[in-house]
Amino acid sequence: MIRFKSLGSGSSGNATVIQARSGTRLVHLLVDCGLGIREVDKRLGMAGMTADMVDAIFVTHEHGDHIGSAVQLALRERIPLWMSAGTYDAIGRPDLYGLLRIACDGTDIDLGAMRVRPFTVPHDAREPLQLSVDDGAVRLGVLTDLGHITAHVLEQLSGCASLLLECNHDEAMLATGSYPPFLKRRVGGGWGHLANSAAASAAQALLAGGLKQVVAAHLSEQNNRPELAREALAGAMNCAAHDIAVADGARGSAWLTA
């Protein structure tokens, strides 16, 4: 069984814990660590965890709201730190004292109780990766930063029962909002972030592959509202809006089962 919990999602910082069981032992993967280290410790505590329970960290890309205190936490707790070669270059190739692990598109990472499969996405970073996780019985997808959905993305997420999915902005709110034109172009462009409508289209496309649960993530505080993301995803998933969970910046989400 896979359980997962967002510790925080949005421009203020992103981090998600994924848990699977190997015999009597729980294995924990921290996906992104885009918060200050004290805040990470606090939110792990709120999740019933301590930092020394994290078995591996996976950083999707180098933007500050995702890399955050990942290096500091890895060094403090001696946790293996996974990222692409491009991400490692982008953060200045720090000495990780044997903790660095290089992740590649389509190459599985074996963490014992879970298998992690990274895949490339179109986003304005050096070599961004998102991922799916399975324990042999169920698959979870994490897709939180990309400008548009590709056939490769859909192929990699096919078979996921649950998906943490970026719903960054409502297109009308972005168009009429206070962002300067260059930022609107970046956010709404093909290498920026997913609109609610694009996220809904992706969810609908994955239904045939077994998708049952979608959690809206990475909502913009300025250009989106939870009810708009819920409405878009509920329409795609043929469910009620209140059945769609939303991960926010301050609280993340509850523990959920994939």
C-alpha positions in Angstrom: 0.0 0.0 0.0 1.2 3.5 -0.9 0.3 6.5 1.2 1.2 10.1 0.4 1.0 13.5 1.9 1.8 16.9 0.6 3.7 18.9 3.2 3.1 22.1 1.2 2.4 22.9 -2.5 2.7 26.2 -4.3 5.2 29.0 -5.0 5.9 29.2 -1.2 7.4 25.7 -1.3 6.8 22.2 -2.4 7.4 18.9 -0.6 5.6 15.6 -0.7 6.1 12.4 1.4 5.4 9.0 -0.2 5.3 6.0 2.1 5.3 2.3 1.3 5.8 -0.8 3.4 8.5 -3.4 3.1 7.7 -6.3 5.5 7.4 -4.6 8.9 9.4 -1.5 7.8 8.0 1.7 6.3 10.0 3.4 3.6 9.7 7.1 3.0 10.6 9.1 -0.1 10.6 12.9 0.1 9.8 14.4 -3.3 11.1 18.0 -3.4 12.1 20.0 -0.3 11.3 23.5 -1.2 10.9 24.8 2.3 13.4 26.0 4.9 14.9 23.2 7.0 13.1 24.3 10.2 9.8 24.3 8.3 10.5 20.9 6.9 11.2 19.5 10.4 8.0 21.2 11.6 5.8 19.8 8.8 7.3 16.3 9.0 6.4 16.4 12.7 2.9 17.4 11.9 2.8 14.3 9.6 3.9 12.1 12.5 7.5 11.8 11.2 11.0 12.9 12.0 13.6 13.7 9.3 15.7 10.6 10.1 12.7 8.5 8.8 13.3 9.8 5.3 15.1 7.2 3.2 15.6 9.2 0.0 15.0 12.7 -1.4 14.1 13.2 -5.0 14.4 16.8 -6.4 12.4 17.4 -9.6 14.2 20.5 -10.7 16.3 23.4 -9.4 13.7 26.1 -8.8 13.9 27.4 -5.3 10.4 26.3 -4.3 11.5 22.7 -5.1 15.2 22.5 -4.2 14.8 24.6 -1.0 16.7 22.9 1.8 17.2 19.6 0.1 21.0 19.7 0.1 21.1 20.9 3.7 18.7 18.2 4.9 20.5 15.4 2.9 23.8 16.4 4.5 22.4 16.7 8.0 20.7 13.4 8.0 22.9 11.5 5.5 20.0 10.9 3.1 20.7 9.9 -0.6 19.7 12.8 -2.8 18.3 12.0 -6.3 18.2 14.5 -9.1 19.0 14.8 -12.8 22.5 15.6 -14.1 21.0 18.9 -15.4 19.5 19.8 -12.0 22.9 19.1 -10.3 24.6 21.4 -12.8 22.0 24.1 -12.3 22.5 24.2 -8.5 26.3 24.6 -8.9 27.5 20.9 -8.4 27.9 21.1 -4.6 29.9 18.4 -2.9 27.3 16.0 -1.5 29.9 13.7 0.1 28.8 10.5 -1.6 25.0 11.2 -1.2 24.4 12.3 -4.8 22.4 9.9 -7.0 21.7 10.8 -10.7 18.2 10.1 -12.0 17.4 9.7 -15.7 14.3 9.6 -17.8 12.8 6.1 -17.8 15.4 4.5 -15.5 13.8 2.9 -12.4 15.1 3.7 -8.9 14.7 0.7 -6.5 14.0 1.8 -2.9 13.0 -1.6 -1.8 9.3 -1.1 -0.9 8.8 1.2 -3.9 10.0 1.6 -7.4 10.4 5.1 -8.7 10.3 5.9 -12.4 11.5 9.5 -13.4 10.3 11.0 -16.7 11.1 14.2 -18.5 8.6 17.1 -18.7 8.5 20.4 -20.6 9.3 23.0 -18.0 11.7 26.0 -18.0 14.4 24.2 -16.0 17.7 22.5 -17.0 16.6 18.9 -16.9 13.3 18.6 -15.0 11.9 15.3 -14.0 8.6 14.2 -12.6 7.9 10.7 -11.4 5.6 7.7 -10.7 6.0 5.4 -7.8 4.7 1.8 -7.4 4.9 -0.9 -4.8 4.0 -3.8 -7.1 0.3 -3.4 -6.4 -0.6 0.3 -7.1 1.0 3.3 -8.8 1.0 6.9 -7.8 2.0 9.8 -10.1 3.5 13.1 -9.2 3.2 15.8 -11.9 3.6 19.3 -10.4 5.6 21.5 -12.8 5.2 21.5 -16.6 3.9 23.8 -19.3 1.9 21.3 -21.4 1.0 17.6 -21.5 3.0 15.4 -23.9 2.4 11.9 -25.1 5.5 10.8 -23.1 3.9 12.2 -19.9 0.7 10.4 -20.5 2.5 7.2 -21.3 4.5 7.4 -18.1 1.4 8.0 -16.0 -0.8 5.4 -17.6 -1.8 2.9 -14.9 -1.6 5.3 -12.0 -4.5 4.9 -9.6 -3.7 8.3 -7.9 -2.1 11.5 -9.2 -0.8 14.6 -7.5 -1.5 17.0 -10.4 -0.5 20.6 -11.0 -3.5 23.0 -11.4 -1.5 26.2 -11.4 -3.8 28.8 -12.8 -7.2 29.6 -14.2 -6.6 31.0 -17.7 -9.0 33.9 -17.3 -7.6 34.9 -13.9 -4.1 34.9 -15.3 -5.0 36.9 -18.3 -6.8 39.7 -16.2 -4.5 39.5 -13.2 -1.7 41.7 -11.9 1.2 39.8 -13.3 3.4 41.8 -15.8 3.1 40.6 -19.4 6.4 38.7 -19.5 5.4 36.7 -16.4 2.0 35.9 -17.8 3.7 34.6 -21.0 6.1 32.5 -18.9 3.4 31.0 -16.6 0.9 30.4 -19.4 3.4 29.2 -22.0 4.3 25.8 -23.1 7.3 25.6 -20.7 5.6 27.2 -17.7 2.7 25.8 -15.7 -0.5 23.9 -16.3 -3.9 25.6 -16.4 -6.9 24.0 -14.7 -8.3 23.1 -18.1 -5.1 21.4 -19.2 -4.9 19.5 -15.9 -8.5 18.3 -16.4 -7.7 17.2 -19.9 -4.8 15.1 -18.6 -6.9 13.5 -15.9 -9.6 12.6 -18.4 -7.0 11.1 -20.7 -5.7 8.9 -17.9 -9.1 7.6 -16.8 -8.9 4.6 -19.2 -5.6 3.6 -17.6 -7.2 3.2 -14.2 -6.9 6.7 -12.6 -9.3 7.0 -9.7 -8.0 9.8 -7.5 -6.6 13.3 -8.4 -5.2 15.8 -5.9 -4.9 19.3 -7.2 -1.5 20.8 -6.5 0.7 23.9 -7.0 -2.2 26.3 -7.2 -1.2 29.9 -7.7 -2.4 32.2 -4.9 -2.9 35.1 -7.3 -4.3 33.3 -10.4 -6.4 30.4 -9.1 -8.9 29.4 -6.5 -9.4 25.9 -5.0 -13.0 25.8 -6.1 -12.0 26.4 -9.7 -9.5 23.6 -9.7 -11.9 21.3 -8.0 -14.6 22.1 -10.5 -12.3 21.5 -13.5 -11.0 18.2 -12.1 -14.4 17.0 -11.0 -15.8 17.4 -14.5 -12.9 15.3 -15.9 -13.2 12.6 -13.2 -17.0 12.4 -13.2 -17.2 13.0 -9.5 -18.4 15.7 -7.1 -16.2 18.7 -6.6 -15.9 18.0 -2.8 -14.3 14.6 -3.7 -11.3 16.4 -5.1 -8.6 17.1 -2.6 -6.4 20.2 -2.9 -2.9 20.6 -1.5 -2.2 24.1 -0.4 0.9 26.1 0.5 0.4 26.3 4.2 -1.0 22.9 5.1 -0.4 20.6 2.2 -2.8 17.8 2.3 -4.0 15.0 4.6 -2.4 11.6 4.4 -4.0 9.9 1.4 -4.0 6.3 0.1 -3.1 5.7 -3.5 
